Amino acid sequence: MRPTWAPPHHGSALALPRAAPFTVAMFGVATSDDYQPVAWMGRYPIHVTTLLVITHVICMIIGCLLIAVGAGSFLGVLTFDSAQVLYGGRLWQIATYALVHSPSTLIWFAIEMYMLFTFGREVERFIGRRAFIALYVLLLLVPPLLLTVWGLWQRTGLAGSATIHFAVFIAFAAIYPNVELFLRIMAKWVALIFVAAYSLQLLAYHGWAELAVLWLSVALAYGFVHLRGADLELAWLTQWTSRWRSKRSLSVVPRPAVRQAVEPENICESIDPVLDKISKSGIGSLTASERRALDRARNRLLKKSE
């Protein structure tokens, strides 16, 4: 069973003040009025994101204790295994895999929890509590369902929540693409760089199942926040793609209409000014257009004489 990839490093976002009856997001975008605490701990509000962080930390501690007392095999019952789901009836693994955290990756786990708390809080603020729960459930269940189908041809496995929380960051970058993170790099470029880097890593090691999970999670996060009204902030991507399409497209330019010069009926009247100029300044003083007019008049006179 191939190990899951670790979450990337990310910068921090500023905490945002609340306003009633709705909150105001980072850059003046009105957010959902569903951003209400689930509970209060003294004066401190407890939101869905906070509860998720607490849940994962508790599960990490329990997992470390189980391994310490020699009961680490219990974690294998919770880890997703397509063969056990399909042929062993362990359907709970479709959801419990995200609660399995290896003690060997505790540094990455700490970064992952920081990423969830920092960026997940802003996503929850923008789309609302109920919508954020729906997004998290989609990111939790859809990838293992895909791997379950994949398991009909090739056995697959999945453990940990790194991909879920990386997708939460993708949702944040889609909502606030121009916020500057570490090294003053905009969130949209950080997201694109990490997605490209991890895609190349999985491609190099032929991790096709993990690559499918990565791109499916990214697509779910992007599509969900787009449907929840992030169109104004997502305009940077649609404008960029429209400009790219416009460079590739070919446009048919209509041929200009040919204008035919209307010559006066009286040839002498039209050519008299030219003849006067020749008599005064010589034929060398004629312009190109005057020479053409003189030639046309001569040709018309020759035709009439014939």
Residue pairs with C-beta under 8 A, 6 or more apart in sequence:
1 79
1 81
1 155
1 156
1 157
2 157
2 207
2 209
2 210
3 159
4 158
4 159
4 160
4 162
4 163
4 210
5 162
5 163
5 198
5 201
5 202
5 210
5 214
6 105
6 108
6 162
7 108
7 111
7 112
7 115
7 162
7 165
7 166
8 166
8 194
8 197
8 198
9 111
9 182
10 111
10 115
10 118
10 119
10 169
10 181
10 182
10 190
11 180
11 181
11 182
11 183
11 190
12 114
12 118
12 181
13 26
13 118
13 119
13 122
13 172
13 176
13 179
13 181
14 26
15 121
16 23
16 24
16 25
16 26
16 122
16 125
17 23
17 24
18 35
21 33
22 30
22 31
22 32
22 33
22 35
23 30
23 31
23 32
23 33
23 35
23 125
24 30
24 31
25 31
25 122
25 125
25 126
25 175
25 176
26 122
26 176
26 179
27 176
27 178
27 179
27 233
29 126
29 175
29 232
29 233
31 125
31 126
31 127
31 128
32 125
32 126
32 127
32 128
32 129
32 131
33 128
34 128
34 129
34 130
34 131
35 47
35 124
35 125
35 128
35 129
36 129
37 45
37 46
37 47
38 46
38 47
38 48
38 51
38 129
39 45
39 46
40 46
47 121
47 124
47 129
48 124
48 129
48 132
48 133
48 136
49 116
49 117
49 120
49 121
49 124
49 132
50 117
50 121
52 116
52 120
52 136
53 113
53 116
53 117
55 99
56 98
56 99
56 101
56 109
56 113
56 116
56 161
57 113
59 99
59 100
59 101
60 101
60 106
60 109
63 72
63 75
63 100
63 101
63 102
63 103
64 103
66 72
66 74
66 75
67 75
67 103
75 100
77 90
77 93
78 92
78 93
78 96
78 97
78 99
78 100
79 93
79 96
79 97
79 100
79 157
79 158
79 159
80 93
80 94
80 96
80 97
80 144
80 147
80 156
80 157
80 158
80 159
81 90
81 93
81 155
81 156
81 157
82 147
82 148
82 150
82 151
82 155
82 156
82 157
83 151
83 155
84 90
84 93
85 91
85 93
85 94
85 144
85 148
85 151
86 148
86 151
86 152
93 144
94 141
94 144
94 145
94 148
95 140
95 141
95 144
97 144
97 158
97 159
97 160
98 140
98 160
98 161
98 164
99 161
100 159
100 160
101 109
101 160
101 161
102 159
102 160
105 160
108 162
112 161
112 162
112 165
113 165
115 165
115 166
115 168
115 169
116 165
116 168
119 168
119 169
119 171
119 172
120 132
120 165
120 168
120 172
122 172
122 175
122 176
123 132
123 135
123 168
123 171
123 172
123 175
123 225
124 132
126 175
126 225
126 228
126 230
127 135
127 224
127 225
127 228
127 229
128 228
131 224
131 228
134 224
135 168
135 171
135 220
135 221
135 224
135 225
136 164
136 168
138 220
138 224
139 163
139 164
139 167
139 168
139 217
139 220
139 221
140 164
142 216
142 217
142 220
143 158
143 163
143 213
143 216
143 217
144 158
146 212
146 213
146 216
147 156
147 157
147 158
147 209
147 213
150 156
150 209
150 212
154 209
156 209
158 213
163 213
163 214
163 217
164 217
166 194
166 214
166 217
167 217
167 218
167 220
167 221
168 221
169 191
170 191
170 195
170 217
170 218
170 221
170 222
171 221
171 222
171 224
171 225
172 187
173 187
173 188
173 190
173 191
174 188
174 191
174 221
174 222
174 225
174 226
174 230
174 233
174 234
174 237
175 225
175 230
175 233
175 234
176 187
176 233
177 186
177 187
177 188
177 233
177 234
177 236
177 237
178 186
178 187
178 188
178 233
178 236
179 186
179 187
180 186
180 187
181 187
181 190
188 236
188 237
195 214
195 218
198 214
199 211
199 214
199 215
201 207
202 208
202 210
202 211
202 214
203 211
225 234
226 234
263 270
263 296
263 300
264 270
267 297
267 300
267 301
270 293
270 297
271 293
271 294
271 297
274 286
274 290
274 293
274 294
274 297
277 285
277 286
277 290
278 285
278 286
286 294
